[in-house]
């Protein structure tokens, strides 16, 4: 039982993507290849169990575009298992051409692992010939994991000598070794990885180690630096110990986080192994720990022995303080003892009767609807109506058609039931579910049902869902429905969703579909969002969508975003996206951004973009900006850049800014820079600003600046201000 519980913990962690990093394969889900080359060659000669697509690389890339979809990732790993051993090297090289590694990394690692496990003598040479270093590193890392199956020493030596990210190179080796010798895997990680990398993988290694030698793993965990990961690792290892040793460790553990992690798991384990001991230990717990531990124990006991748990909860004085546990035990008992439960309900009164009735209806509405219906018919009218609503909700999960029929006979039903039935039915029989929803009378219930059905239908048959949207009446209903469909369809096949949206003849529905498709891709794939946004009709929505997607794309891939902007021929699109791309580019490569702006046609957009770039760039490298400005001839571009540079520079280092002003040759850019200097310096440093007043060529502008400087200077130092203004007025 202990093994089963610990396995459950590890498998749960695997499902959450913790084991050896995000994207790693679950060890239990993928069979290993034989390390024998002869066996691998025999396997490669046999036809595979399922036919592959003619162009498997195309399917890889298509699926990789939907990497945020869990189903796509599962299919990618399935493909990695189906490719014949002998075809792996050429498949990897084809994938490198045009494939983004981040999208394919788990499958690439698995392919390399399979090859190296089959041909260990050729494992380290598999990475040779890849043109991109990131691909070379990824392939080598996967291959080293496969080599470690038959020759861990050779894999370790190769990882120690190879350049590249150490954690990436070692991950596969450590994963393989952790299955057979977790203590060695832990020691290797500690001695070969940087502290930050070791901390990332240490917790996962300790989990594997605790399954084989919990006391040794506990000692290693206790030596970890004080962090939340350490507390959780210690807690999980404590639970893996035998009960008395685990309890002894818990009694001596003063760390609240460790106790918070360990106590619920410990009592859940005891509920299955020794509930009497658990009840005894619960009595001696600190009140601060008792409630959480009791709840964990009660829920676990209900799973292993519902009748015993129910008998206990009946006499438990604090059951109403733990309603989740109480209701869980009631439901578990009702599932296994429905007749006894209904008999008890008939003898109960007050709050307990309602609690028992709710639990019984929840428990058997799906598994035994006939019995639930028979009992409901024995209830009074008011109680029956409330219980019937609960019954319909529970029945929807197992028999949505029957739930829909029952709902039609229920007066004053909760509207959310239409949503629940629609969603459940759509997962079983979407076409019939849609017929039911569309046949409902107009109103909020019909809208809820249709949206729920279309959301489910869009997952299994988005084309049918989209066709149904076009037939809906009412602008609000269609708007909500198209959002639901686009959300699902856009994740599974954005190109098809986009083509459908483009073909819509209703302008309002088309705009709504494209807007929905654009918004969901803006964060994950801004380049796709830009393509969709360009199809939106002209207006504020289109400009905002283009701007947001362009900004995010620039943050992710500034080179690609800039290349795309340069290719635009549509001035309206250019005006919408260029400022966003330039602003993002200015943060990463201000020189590139500045040069791009300089090459744009003269326009208000160019002026605004120039100000943005110079402002950002001059905050960190004003001298470099001044050198960039010096290369341009006199004109509006040079003047605007000089004005913006001095506005920023004068706030950071007014003396250096003034020295640059002195070096500027006479002209419009110098006049713009002087005016900017005075405007930005007069309030805090009026004496320095006054030095440049006489250099302003425009008389009206000069007099206005003089008044500003004098007024502020007079507030700070009246005698000096009077002396200066007298001198200024005396000048011809």
VEXTI-286058 format. One record per residue (C-alpha): chain; x, y, z. Coordinates in steps of 0.02 Angstrom, whole numbers, padded with zeros to 5 digits, m for minus. Example, Ala and Ser with C-alpha at 12.3 -4.5 7.8 and 13.67 -1.06 7.14 Angstrom:
2
> A	00615	m00225	00390
> A	00684	m00053	00357
This chain:
732
> A	00000	00000	00000
> A	00142	00117	00041
> A	00214	00090	m00133
> A	00047	00123	m00213
> A	00026	00287	m00119
> A	00200	00348	m00160
> A	00175	00300	m00342
> A	00016	00401	m00343
> A	00109	00554	m00279
> A	00244	00538	m00412
> A	00120	00506	m00552
> A	00021	00659	m00497
> A	00179	00763	m00507
> A	00215	00693	m00679
> A	00044	00745	m00739
> A	00079	00922	m00682
> A	00240	00927	m00781
> A	00356	00934	m00630
> A	00458	00778	m00658
> A	00623	00831	m00736
> A	00555	00992	m00805
> A	00413	01052	m00914
> A	00393	00955	m01074
> A	00484	00799	m01018
> A	00402	00634	m01060
> A	00311	00541	m00921
> A	00418	00391	m00883
> A	00273	00275	m00858
> A	00190	00321	m01023
> A	00328	00284	m01149
> A	00406	00112	m01171
> A	00593	00100	m01188
> A	00684	00024	m01335
> A	00802	m00120	m01313
> A	00983	m00069	m01296
> A	01029	m00209	m01415
> A	01072	m00147	m01589
> A	01021	m00311	m01669
> A	00849	m00304	m01589
> A	00827	m00124	m01643
> A	00874	m00166	m01822
> A	00746	m00307	m01820
> A	00615	m00189	m01753
> A	00657	m00060	m01886
> A	00630	m00191	m02021
> A	00452	m00230	m01963
> A	00304	m00123	m02017
> A	00244	m00006	m01882
> A	00078	m00042	m01796
> A	m00012	00112	m01862
> A	00018	00194	m02030
> A	00109	00359	m02021
> A	00056	00510	m02122
> A	00146	00520	m02288
> A	00237	00674	m02230
> A	00263	00651	m02044
> A	00368	00810	m02033
> A	00220	00912	m02092
> A	00110	00840	m01957
> A	00245	00873	m01829
> A	00252	01056	m01877
> A	00063	01074	m01886
> A	00042	01000	m01713
> A	00188	01100	m01644
> A	00097	01262	m01688
> A	m00033	01211	m01559
> A	00094	01171	m01424
> A	m00017	01249	m01289
> A	m00146	01113	m01326
> A	m00116	00959	m01218
> A	m00188	00844	m01352
> A	m00065	00907	m01481
> A	00081	00872	m01364
> A	00018	00694	m01334
> A	00005	00666	m01522
> A	00181	00734	m01548
> A	00250	00608	m01425
> A	00147	00470	m01508
> A	00226	00513	m01674
> A	00398	00509	m01593
> A	00361	00329	m01541
> A	00295	00277	m01711
> A	00442	00331	m01818
> A	00551	00182	m01860
> A	00720	00178	m01775
> A	00814	00184	m01939
> A	00722	00341	m01995
> A	00757	00443	m01838
> A	00917	00532	m01895
> A	00844	00593	m02059
> A	00680	00640	m01975
> A	00773	00748	m01849
> A	00870	00837	m01985
> A	00712	00871	m02084
> A	00627	00940	m01930
> A	00771	01060	m01903
> A	00733	01143	m02070
> A	00601	01272	m02032
> A	00553	01200	m01864
> A	00558	01300	m01702
> A	00644	01194	m01570
> A	00541	01260	m01425
> A	00387	01187	m01507
> A	00464	01017	m01541
> A	00584	00996	m01395
> A	00497	00850	m01305
> A	00479	00750	m01466
> A	00656	00788	m01523
> A	00724	00729	m01355
> A	00621	00570	m01363
> A	00677	00529	m01541
> A	00859	00554	m01495
> A	00837	00449	m01338
> A	00762	00304	m01436
> A	00903	00306	m01564
> A	01040	00311	m01433
> A	00960	00172	m01330
> A	00958	00063	m01486
> A	01131	00111	m01551
> A	01234	00165	m01400
> A	01398	00158	m01497
> A	01332	00295	m01612
> A	01241	00398	m01481
> A	01359	00547	m01468
> A	01378	00564	m01657
> A	01190	00587	m01684
> A	01205	00774	m01651
> A	01339	00796	m01786
> A	01282	00887	m01940
> A	01149	00998	m01864
> A	01174	01178	m01918
> A	01086	01260	m01771
> A	01174	01250	m01604
> A	01012	01239	m01506
> A	00962	01086	m01608
> A	01134	01009	m01585
> A	01118	01032	m01396
> A	00941	00961	m01390
> A	00982	00807	m01493
> A	01140	00772	m01394
> A	01045	00790	m01229
> A	00914	00665	m01283
> A	01046	00546	m01350
> A	01143	00551	m01187
> A	00986	00499	m01093
> A	00968	00349	m01209
> A	01153	00305	m01194
> A	01138	00306	m01005
> A	01023	00156	m01013
> A	01163	00039	m01065
> A	01322	00137	m01031
> A	01297	00272	m00899
> A	01484	00302	m00877
> A	01503	00345	m01061
> A	01353	00461	m01054
> A	01421	00548	m00899
> A	01592	00573	m00979
> A	01513	00645	m01136
> A	01405	00766	m01036
> A	01555	00825	m00935
> A	01653	00865	m01094
> A	01515	00934	m01204
> A	01484	01122	m01219
> A	01310	01190	m01201
> A	01180	01213	m01064
> A	01229	01090	m00928
> A	01056	01061	m00856
> A	00990	01021	m01029
> A	01132	00899	m01064
> A	01118	00812	m00896
> A	00929	00802	m00881
> A	00907	00644	m00986
> A	01052	00556	m00901
> A	00987	00596	m00728
> A	00810	00543	m00775
> A	00874	00374	m00835
> A	00989	00347	m00685
> A	00855	00397	m00561
> A	00757	00242	m00605
> A	00898	00122	m00560
> A	01015	00218	m00444
> A	00935	00379	m00378
> A	01073	00408	m00250
> A	01203	00414	m00389
> A	01091	00525	m00495
> A	01075	00647	m00349
> A	01263	00647	m00318
> A	01302	00676	m00502
> A	01180	00821	m00513
> A	01254	00904	m00359
> A	01434	00889	m00421
> A	01408	00932	m00605
> A	01273	01066	m00606
> A	01278	01248	m00554
> A	01186	01280	m00390
> A	01038	01361	m00477
> A	01022	01216	m00600
> A	01040	01089	m00461
> A	00899	01170	m00362
> A	00785	01152	m00514
> A	00808	00964	m00524
> A	00850	00917	m00345
> A	00671	00900	m00286
> A	00627	00782	m00428
> A	00778	00672	m00394
> A	00732	00662	m00211
> A	00559	00601	m00257
> A	00632	00456	m00356
> A	00757	00420	m00218
> A	00625	00412	m00082
> A	00537	00271	m00174
> A	00692	00162	m00151
> A	00772	00225	00009
> A	00665	00351	00103
> A	00782	00377	00253
> A	00931	00417	00141
> A	00824	00533	00034
> A	00762	00620	00191
> A	00939	00654	00250
> A	00981	00728	00080
> A	00824	00835	00080
> A	00861	00903	00253
> A	01030	00961	00187
> A	00946	01070	00055
> A	00945	01260	00076
> A	00792	01327	00167
> A	00660	01349	00031
> A	00480	01297	00003
> A	00541	01158	m00113
> A	00644	01087	00030
> A	00494	01087	00147
> A	00384	00999	00021
> A	00519	00872	m00024
> A	00545	00829	00160
> A	00358	00811	00185
> A	00337	00690	00041
> A	00484	00585	00097
> A	00420	00579	00276
> A	00256	00508	00214
> A	00353	00372	00122
> A	00427	00308	00286
> A	00343	00169	00386
> A	00202	00241	00496
> A	00295	00244	00663
> A	00453	00319	00586
> A	00347	00446	00492
> A	00254	00495	00652
> A	00418	00511	00746
> A	00485	00625	00610
> A	00326	00730	00613
> A	00334	00750	00802
> A	00510	00821	00791
> A	00474	00933	00641
> A	00443	01112	00695
> A	00436	01187	00520
> A	00255	01237	00490
> A	00266	01219	00301
> A	00336	01043	00313
> A	00200	00992	00435
> A	00069	01074	00326
> A	00124	00970	00177
> A	00153	00806	00271
> A	00011	00789	00396
> A	m00135	00777	00271
> A	m00041	00650	00165
> A	00010	00549	00318
> A	m00168	00535	00385
> A	m00237	00495	00212
> A	m00115	00351	00206
> A	m00162	00291	00381
> A	m00347	00297	00336
> A	m00316	00157	00212
> A	m00189	00060	00315
> A	m00239	00083	00498
> A	m00387	00199	00533
> A	m00387	00157	00719
> A	m00208	00218	00734
> A	m00254	00373	00635
> A	m00396	00416	00753
> A	m00280	00394	00901
> A	m00148	00507	00825
> A	m00277	00640	00780
> A	m00326	00659	00962
> A	m00148	00707	01009
> A	m00125	00837	00872
> A	m00103	01022	00900
> A	m00273	01107	00867
> A	m00189	01209	00730
> A	m00153	01050	00632
> A	m00302	00944	00681
> A	m00436	01014	00564
> A	m00334	00993	00403
> A	m00272	00820	00454
> A	m00447	00764	00504
> A	m00521	00819	00339
> A	m00388	00727	00240
> A	m00413	00571	00347
> A	m00603	00572	00332
> A	m00604	00591	00143
> A	m00476	00453	00121
> A	m00570	00337	00240
> A	m00731	00363	00142
> A	m00641	00299	m00014
> A	m00577	00141	00070
> A	m00720	00101	00191
> A	m00872	00213	00167
> A	m00980	00123	00295
> A	m00851	00137	00435
> A	m00818	00319	00393
> A	m01005	00355	00394
> A	m01028	00276	00565
> A	m00884	00381	00630
> A	m00946	00545	00558
> A	m01118	00519	00635
> A	m01042	00537	00807
> A	m00906	00662	00764
> A	m00944	00820	00861
> A	m00859	00939	00739
> A	m00925	00872	00574
> A	m01015	01035	00532
> A	m00849	01128	00551
> A	m00782	01022	00406
> A	m00927	01023	00280
> A	m00823	00964	00132
> A	m00769	00808	00225
> A	m00942	00779	00296
> A	m01028	00789	00126
> A	m00893	00682	00045
> A	m00922	00542	00172
> A	m01111	00557	00155
> A	m01098	00539	m00035
> A	m00980	00391	m00023
> A	m01100	00302	00095
> A	m01251	00340	m00015
> A	m01164	00267	m00168
> A	m01134	00100	m00082
> A	m01286	00095	00033
> A	m01426	00194	m00050
> A	m01572	00104	00035
> A	m01499	00126	00209
> A	m01462	00308	00169
> A	m01641	00345	00114
> A	m01708	00256	00267
> A	m01598	00365	00377
> A	m01656	00522	00284
> A	m01839	00478	00317
> A	m01802	00474	00505
> A	m01699	00635	00505
> A	m01755	00814	00528
> A	m01683	00989	00514
> A	m01514	01030	00438
> A	m01451	00851	00448
> A	m01596	00790	00340
> A	m01554	00918	00207
> A	m01369	00873	00212
> A	m01405	00688	00195
> A	m01533	00716	00056
> A	m01415	00827	m00046
> A	m01275	00699	m00028
> A	m01388	00555	m00079
> A	m01455	00644	m00233
> A	m01279	00694	m00287
> A	m01217	00516	m00261
> A	m01347	00416	m00357
> A	m01426	00536	m00482
> A	m01305	00476	m00614
> A	m01273	00296	m00560
> A	m01449	00247	m00506
> A	m01575	00375	m00573
> A	m01722	00255	m00555
> A	m01696	00238	m00368
> A	m01671	00425	m00350
> A	m01831	00460	m00447
> A	m01930	00337	m00342
> A	m01872	00420	m00183
> A	m01903	00596	m00248
> A	m02085	00549	m00280
> A	m02105	00514	m00094
> A	m02051	00689	m00043
> A	m02163	00836	m00006
> A	m02194	00963	m00144
> A	m02070	01098	m00088
> A	m01933	00976	m00042
> A	m01962	00880	m00202
> A	m01942	01035	m00312
> A	m01774	01082	m00235
> A	m01711	00902	m00241
> A	m01766	00884	m00422
> A	m01656	01029	m00476
> A	m01508	00946	m00392
> A	m01555	00779	m00470
> A	m01561	00852	m00646
> A	m01388	00929	m00624
> A	m01315	00763	m00569
> A	m01406	00662	m00703
> A	m01338	00775	m00839
> A	m01165	00700	m00818
> A	m01221	00522	m00857
> A	m01380	00542	m00960
> A	m01401	00719	m01024
> A	m01547	00670	m01136
> A	m01645	00605	m00987
> A	m01594	00759	m00888
> A	m01659	00871	m01027
> A	m01826	00779	m01030
> A	m01841	00794	m00842
> A	m01793	00977	m00847
> A	m01935	01009	m00969
> A	m02056	00946	m00837
> A	m01979	01049	m00698
> A	m02055	01218	m00658
> A	m01946	01364	m00605
> A	m01785	01270	m00642
> A	m01618	01354	m00611
> A	m01558	01425	m00780
> A	m01382	01358	m00753
> A	m01452	01182	m00778
> A	m01474	01221	m00963
> A	m01290	01262	m00974
> A	m01242	01104	m00880
> A	m01350	00989	m00986
> A	m01294	01071	m01148
> A	m01110	01050	m01105
> A	m01129	00868	m01050
> A	m01239	00818	m01196
> A	m01124	00899	m01323
> A	m00982	00787	m01264
> A	m01088	00630	m01300
> A	m01199	00675	m01448
> A	m01171	00854	m01508
> A	m01292	00846	m01653
> A	m01439	00791	m01543
> A	m01386	00915	m01409
> A	m01392	01055	m01536
> A	m01565	01003	m01594
> A	m01626	01008	m01414
> A	m01550	01178	m01378
> A	m01617	01256	m01538
> A	m01792	01189	m01502
> A	m01802	01278	m01334
> A	m01913	01433	m01326
> A	m01824	01600	m01346
> A	m01747	01668	m01188
> A	m01597	01662	m01074
> A	m01610	01473	m01051
> A	m01601	01443	m01238
> A	m01450	01557	m01255
> A	m01359	01469	m01113
> A	m01396	01298	m01186
> A	m01341	01343	m01363
> A	m01179	01422	m01304
> A	m01137	01269	m01199
> A	m01174	01150	m01342
> A	m01076	01251	m01469
> A	m00926	01262	m01353
> A	m00922	01073	m01340
> A	m00963	01047	m01523
> A	m00823	01165	m01576
> A	m00699	01044	m01498
> A	m00759	00890	m01593
> A	m00836	00965	m01749
> A	m00797	01151	m01766
> A	m00865	01163	m01943
> A	m01036	01102	m01885
> A	m01030	01222	m01737
> A	m00987	01367	m01852
> A	m01129	01325	m01971
> A	m01248	01323	m01822
> A	m01190	01496	m01770
> A	m01241	01569	m01938
> A	m01418	01503	m01915
> A	m01444	01581	m01744
> A	m01560	01729	m01726
> A	m01526	01877	m01614
> A	m01366	01980	m01618
> A	m01321	01946	m01436
> A	m01344	01757	m01453
> A	m01238	01751	m01611
> A	m01103	01859	m01534
> A	m01085	01747	m01381
> A	m01093	01589	m01485
> A	m00961	01644	m01610
> A	m00843	01685	m01465
> A	m00865	01509	m01396
> A	m00834	01429	m01566
> A	m00683	01535	m01609
> A	m00603	01499	m01440
> A	m00606	01311	m01472
> A	m00581	01309	m01660
> A	m00440	01434	m01653
> A	m00342	01317	m01539
> A	m00366	01161	m01645
> A	m00358	01231	m01823
> A	m00335	01419	m01834
> A	m00316	01419	m02023
> A	m00486	01336	m02048
> A	m00565	01453	m01920
> A	m00490	01603	m02009
> A	m00553	01542	m02179
> A	m00729	01521	m02110
> A	m00728	01693	m02031
> A	m00667	01770	m02193
> A	m00810	01689	m02288
> A	m00948	01758	m02179
> A	m01069	01874	m02269
> A	m01140	01957	m02114
> A	m01020	02104	m02080
> A	m01056	02111	m01892
> A	m01033	01923	m01869
> A	m00875	01925	m01974
> A	m00800	02065	m01870
> A	m00844	01976	m01708
> A	m00768	01812	m01768
> A	m00606	01893	m01824
> A	m00594	01997	m01665
> A	m00616	01842	m01558
> A	m00488	01745	m01659
> A	m00364	01888	m01648
> A	m00381	01914	m01461
> A	m00347	01733	m01413
> A	m00188	01726	m01516
> A	m00117	01893	m01463
> A	m00023	01825	m01312
> A	00027	01652	m01376
> A	00060	01682	m01561
> A	00060	01868	m01600
> A	00118	01840	m01780
> A	m00043	01743	m01812
> A	m00143	01877	m01722
> A	m00071	02008	m01839
> A	m00128	01909	m01990
> A	m00303	01895	m01920
> A	m00308	02077	m01864
> A	m00266	02139	m02039
> A	m00430	02064	m02097
> A	m00533	02165	m01973
> A	m00628	02311	m02047
> A	m00546	02482	m02029
> A	m00577	02562	m01862
> A	m00522	02571	m01682
> A	m00537	02382	m01653
> A	m00420	02346	m01798
> A	m00291	02474	m01746
> A	m00290	02415	m01566
> A	m00275	02232	m01616
> A	m00132	02269	m01736
> A	m00041	02376	m01609
> A	m00053	02249	m01467
> A	m00003	02100	m01572
> A	00144	02194	m01650
> A	00209	02247	m01480
> A	00204	02071	m01410
> A	00283	01995	m01566
> A	00425	02119	m01553
> A	00457	02066	m01374
> A	00465	01883	m01428
> A	00555	01898	m01594
> A	00608	02076	m01637
> A	00701	02027	m01796
> A	00551	01939	m01872
> A	00432	02077	m01819
> A	00542	02211	m01899
> A	00557	02111	m02061
> A	00369	02097	m02067
> A	00344	02284	m02041
> A	00468	02322	m02181
> A	00366	02213	m02299
> A	00203	02308	m02269
> A	00137	02405	m02417
> A	m00025	02460	m02334
> A	00006	02631	m02255
> A	m00140	02609	m02136
> A	m00069	02447	m02068
> A	00105	02522	m02061
> A	00042	02671	m01960
> A	m00046	02553	m01838
> A	00096	02429	m01807
> A	00259	02522	m01839
> A	00255	02625	m01677
> A	00226	02468	m01574
> A	00366	02372	m01661
> A	00484	02520	m01648
> A	00446	02543	m01462
> A	00480	02359	m01427
> A	00635	02359	m01535
> A	00702	02514	m01448
> A	00710	02416	m01285
> A	00814	02276	m01361
> A	00913	02361	m01500
> A	00894	02550	m01502
> A	01019	02574	m01643
> A	00919	02459	m01757
> A	00759	02547	m01708
> A	00833	02719	m01738
> A	00900	02673	m01908
> A	00734	02598	m01959
> A	00642	02756	m01907
> A	00764	02864	m02003
> A	00720	02768	m02161
> A	00532	02793	m02145
> A	00443	02922	m02253
> A	00423	03092	m02169
> A	00257	03091	m02076
> A	00183	03124	m01904
> A	00205	02938	m01870
> A	00392	02949	m01906
> A	00410	03100	m01792
> A	00320	03014	m01648
> A	00419	02853	m01672
> A	00582	02951	m01675
> A	00541	03035	m01512
> A	00500	02867	m01434
> A	00664	02787	m01489
> A	00774	02933	m01439
> A	00687	02948	m01272
> A	00717	02764	m01230
> A	00893	02758	m01300
> A	00953	02920	m01220
> A	00900	02859	m01049
> A	01047	02738	m01050
> A	01167	02799	m01187
> A	01145	02986	m01221
> A	01321	03005	m01291
> A	01287	02866	m01418
> A	01126	02953	m01470
> A	01220	03116	m01496
> A	01343	03028	m01612
> A	01199	02951	m01709
> A	01118	03122	m01730
> A	01282	03200	m01789
> A	01282	03092	m01946
> A	01121	03169	m02015
> A	01112	03329	m02118
> A	01008	03475	m02061
> A	00823	03444	m02073
> A	00668	03400	m01973
> A	00733	03227	m01927
> A	00893	03295	m01851
> A	00801	03435	m01762
> A	00671	03321	m01683
> A	00804	03197	m01627
> A	00911	03335	m01551
> A	00761	03409	m01461
> A	00714	03240	m01382
> A	00894	03196	m01336
> A	00925	03359	m01244
> A	00758	03347	m01154
> A	00815	03183	m01077
> A	01001	03217	m01063
> A	00979	03384	m00974
> A	00886	03294	m00834
> A	01022	03163	m00810
> A	01184	03259	m00844
> A	01154	03440	m00889
> A	01341	03479	m00902
> A	01372	03345	m01035
> A	01217	03401	m01128
> A	01279	03581	m01127
> A	01450	03528	m01194
> A	01365	03441	m01340
> A	01263	03598	m01374
> A	01423	03698	m01384
> A	01494	03582	m01517
> A	01340	03585	m01629
> A	01361	03691	m01786
> A	01236	03831	m01812
> A	01072	03776	m01886
> A	00895	03722	m01852
> A	00944	03568	m01750
> A	01051	03674	m01633
> A	00909	03797	m01609
> A	00789	03653	m01570
> A	00913	03578	m01447
> A	00944	03745	m01358
> A	00758	03778	m01339
> A	00736	03602	m01268
> A	00880	03626	m01147
> A	00810	03790	m01079
> A	00634	03719	m01066
> A	00692	03568	m00966
> A	00826	03652	m00858
> A	00747	03817	m00806
> A	00642	03751	m00662
> A	00779	03661	m00565
> A	00934	03750	m00635
> A	00881	03923	m00695
> A	01059	03992	m00690
> A	01118	03858	m00815
> A	00966	03886	m00925
> A	00997	04074	m00926
> A	01168	04047	m01008
> A	01081	03988	m01168
> A	00941	04116	m01178
> A	01041	04236	m01283
> A	01078	04097	m01411
> A	00895	04074	m01457
> A	00873	04149	m01630
> A	00685	04176	m01631
> A	00653	04339	m01536
> A	00478	04294	m01477
> A	00537	04124	m01417
> A	00689	04204	m01334
> A	00583	04330	m01238
> A	00461	04195	m01181
> A	00604	04087	m01118
> A	00683	04236	m01028
> A	00521	04268	m00933
> A	00511	04085	m00880
> A	00692	04082	m00821
> A	00679	04247	m00729
> A	00515	04201	m00640
> A	00582	04037	m00576
> A	00755	04106	m00533
> A	00676	04248	m00436
> A	00588	04120	m00325
> A	00754	04037	m00283
> A	00878	04183	m00283
> A	00800	04356	m00309
> A	00963	04460	m00313
> A	01043	04347	m00445
> A	00883	04346	m00548
> A	00870	04537	m00542
> A	01051	04557	m00594
> A	01029	04439	m00742
> A	00865	04515	m00805
> A	00941	04690	m00797
> A	01085	04629	m00904
> A	00967	04542	m01025
> A	00858	04698	m01050
> A	01009	04807	m01080
> A	01060	04704	m01233
> A	01015	04781	m01400
